[in-house]
Amino acid sequence: MGITRSYFSFIAGTVCGVYLAQNYDVPNIRKLADSALLTAKAFEEKYRKYKKIGDD
């Protein structure tokens, strides 16, 4: 009973997640994260302060 009690929330969350992913239109998190990363990189390149040759 120890394993069942300690992993109950993990198993219940996995089962609920699988059910939601199969029956509802859940957005793809990987695509969302990649899009956010590209936006952050573009923002960084646009507003980056470049060092001059003599500055350390």
Steps between C-alpha positions, in 0.01 A plus 500: 500500500800728540565538127135561421469768766822682413440505122124550498513870402753429223290217356176699529661801328633284219161337442323838501761647265464215252122533508512876440756471219290240318160665536571874490700735279803553725773728357840351427729625778818433304390726213396768747837482679693512171303805392570674832871418471522645148320815614739537796805457274371761256432740789850445638667561164298816445577659839849363571766748608819425311836550667752730343850373428664694788237412765559209738 
